[in-house]
C-alpha cells in the first residue's frame, strides 16, 4: 500500500477512536445520572406506592402486547 493510503487509514481509525471514547464518556455520565435519579426517587415518601403502580402498569402492557401479537 502507498504511504498516503496508510496515513489516511490511520487518521480514520484515530477519528473513530475519539468518537467511541466520547460515546463511552456519555454512557458513563448517563449511568451516573440514572443512578442519582434512582437514589433521589427511592428517598421519596411515595416511592413504594409509585413503584408498585408502575410495575402493575408495566405488567398490564406486557399482557396487552402478548394478546395483540397472538
Number of C-alpha atoms within 10 A of each C-alpha: 5 6 8 9 10 11 11 11 12 12 12 12 12 12 12 12 12 12 12 12 12 12 12 12 12 12 12 12 12 12 12 12 12 12 11 12 11 11 11 11 14 13 10 10 9 10 13 13 10 13 13 11 12 12 12 12 12 12 12 12 12 12 11 11 11 10 9 8 6 5
